[in-house]
Amino acid sequence: MYRAVCFSLFVLSTGSLGRLHAEEPTMKKTYAGAVTGTVSKVDSGSITVKVPTTVQSGVTRRHVGGRTISVPRYTTKQVENTLSLSPDVTVKTVSGKTAAMEDVRPGVSVRLHAYTMTERSPGEKSKSHVEVLKIEVPSSAPAK
């Protein structure tokens, strides 16, 4: 009997602590992928990168086995993507050495590692946005 009472008090006490802890907003970080491109603009809180993207530019017709078929034609296009920078973004060279944010300037080819940040508060819908937490620059960045 004593064990049952102690166990039920333990369950009730941890349950109430769990509810108090759950009222605080939680932040979940999920890796979204890497983007490689050329920097076109760097601001204090964002970075704009030109990324080569393959797009369908049209259709060609070919005769195959007595039939005419449509075959898509593809070209590469430069698309500008603007991503927000995390306040604690790290800049490293490809070899793994630490670099400064000044090494990220227009014209430099970089690889951005993006994460989806999801903030969840109790009683509200979760809010998510994409942030860059890590930037890789070439080992020998060109001079200004």
C-alpha positions as CSV (number, residue, x, y, z in Angstrom):
1,M,0.0,0.0,0.0
2,Y,2.8,2.4,0.9
3,R,4.5,1.8,-2.4
4,A,1.3,2.5,-4.4
5,V,0.8,5.8,-2.5
6,C,4.4,6.8,-3.1
7,F,4.2,5.9,-6.8
8,S,0.9,7.8,-7.3
9,L,2.4,10.9,-5.6
10,F,5.5,10.6,-7.8
11,V,3.4,10.4,-10.9
12,L,1.2,13.3,-9.9
13,S,4.2,15.5,-9.0
14,T,6.1,14.8,-12.3
15,G,2.9,15.3,-14.3
16,S,2.5,18.8,-12.9
17,L,6.1,19.6,-13.5
18,G,5.8,18.4,-17.0
19,R,2.9,20.8,-17.6
20,L,4.8,23.7,-16.2
21,H,7.8,23.0,-18.4
22,A,5.6,22.5,-21.5
23,E,4.2,26.1,-21.2
24,E,7.5,27.5,-22.3
25,P,8.1,27.8,-26.1
26,T,10.3,25.2,-27.6
27,M,12.7,25.6,-30.5
28,K,13.3,22.6,-32.8
29,K,16.2,22.7,-35.3
30,T,16.1,20.4,-38.4
31,Y,18.7,20.3,-41.1
32,A,17.2,21.5,-44.4
33,G,20.2,21.0,-46.7
34,A,23.1,22.8,-48.4
35,V,23.0,25.4,-51.1
36,T,26.1,26.2,-53.2
37,G,26.3,29.4,-55.1
38,T,27.9,32.8,-55.7
39,V,27.3,35.6,-53.1
40,S,25.6,38.6,-54.6
41,K,24.8,40.6,-51.4
42,V,25.5,40.3,-47.7
43,D,23.5,42.3,-45.1
44,S,23.6,42.2,-41.3
45,G,20.8,39.6,-41.1
46,S,20.6,38.0,-44.6
47,I,22.6,36.8,-47.5
48,T,21.6,36.7,-51.2
49,V,23.1,33.9,-53.3
50,K,22.9,33.2,-57.0
51,V,22.3,29.5,-57.5
52,P,22.4,27.7,-60.8
53,T,19.0,25.9,-61.3
54,T,17.9,23.6,-64.1
55,V,14.6,24.6,-65.7
56,Q,12.6,23.3,-68.6
57,S,13.0,25.8,-71.4
58,G,10.8,24.1,-74.1
59,V,9.9,21.0,-75.9
60,T,11.4,19.4,-78.9
61,R,9.7,16.8,-81.1
62,R,11.5,13.6,-82.3
63,H,10.5,10.8,-84.6
64,V,11.0,7.4,-82.9
65,G,9.8,4.2,-84.4
66,G,7.3,5.8,-86.7
67,R,5.9,8.0,-84.0
68,T,6.4,11.6,-83.0
69,I,7.2,12.2,-79.3
70,S,7.7,15.3,-77.2
71,V,11.0,15.6,-75.3
72,P,11.6,18.3,-72.8
73,R,14.5,20.7,-73.3
74,Y,16.4,22.0,-70.2
75,T,18.7,24.9,-69.6
76,T,20.5,26.3,-66.6
77,K,19.4,29.6,-65.1
78,Q,20.8,31.7,-62.3
79,V,18.2,32.2,-59.5
80,E,18.8,34.6,-56.6
81,N,17.9,33.1,-53.2
82,T,17.8,35.3,-50.1
83,L,18.2,33.5,-46.8
84,S,18.3,34.8,-43.2
85,L,21.5,34.4,-41.2
86,S,21.4,33.1,-37.6
87,P,22.9,35.4,-35.0
88,D,25.4,32.7,-34.1
89,V,26.4,31.8,-37.7
90,T,29.8,30.2,-38.1
91,V,32.1,30.8,-41.1
92,K,34.7,28.1,-42.0
93,T,37.0,27.3,-44.9
94,V,36.5,24.2,-46.9
95,S,39.6,22.7,-45.0
96,G,37.8,23.3,-41.7
97,K,39.6,26.3,-40.4
98,T,37.7,29.2,-38.8
99,A,37.2,32.2,-41.0
100,A,35.7,35.7,-40.5
101,M,32.4,37.0,-41.8
102,E,34.4,39.5,-43.9
103,D,35.6,36.6,-46.1
104,V,32.0,36.3,-47.3
105,R,31.7,39.0,-49.9
106,P,30.1,39.4,-53.3
107,G,31.6,37.3,-56.0
108,V,32.8,34.5,-53.7
109,S,31.5,31.0,-54.2
110,V,30.1,29.6,-50.9
111,R,28.2,26.7,-49.5
112,L,25.4,27.5,-47.1
113,H,24.1,25.0,-44.6
114,A,20.4,25.8,-43.9
115,Y,18.3,24.7,-41.0
116,T,14.5,24.9,-40.5
117,M,13.8,26.5,-37.1
118,T,10.4,25.6,-35.7
119,E,9.1,27.4,-32.6
120,R,6.2,25.9,-30.8
121,S,4.2,27.6,-28.0
122,P,1.4,25.8,-26.2
123,G,-2.0,26.8,-27.5
124,E,-0.6,28.3,-30.7
125,K,0.4,27.1,-34.1
126,S,4.0,26.3,-34.7
127,K,6.0,28.9,-36.6
128,S,8.9,27.9,-38.8
129,H,11.5,29.7,-40.8
130,V,14.8,28.8,-42.5
131,E,18.1,30.1,-41.1
132,V,21.8,29.7,-42.2
133,L,23.9,28.4,-39.3
134,K,27.1,27.5,-41.2
135,I,28.9,29.1,-44.2
136,E,31.8,27.4,-46.0
137,V,34.2,29.7,-48.0
138,P,37.1,28.6,-50.2
139,S,40.5,28.3,-48.6
140,S,41.9,31.1,-50.6
141,A,39.2,33.8,-51.0
142,P,39.9,36.3,-53.7
143,A,41.1,39.8,-52.5
144,K,38.8,42.8,-52.5
